[in-house]
Amino acid sequence: MTQPTDSPKPLRMTAMTVPQAAQILSKAFNRRVDEQQIQQVVDDGQLLRADGTFSLIEYVAFLARPEMEADDE
């Protein structure tokens, strides 16, 4: 008889933890992305919610903000 397995929790781009984001971004960029790097951006952008998650979409938008502001000049 097979054992039931706990299926992994689905990953949501709009509700990620810092460790999840570090793992995903490390795989996407094929290089190590530290949790500290992610945490710094999350803190700088005040992106962390009360439940300990943040939106990866808001994270990327925060990172793109200086570039967009430079284009407006």
Order of alpha helices (4+ residues) and beta strands (2+ residues): alpha-alpha-alpha
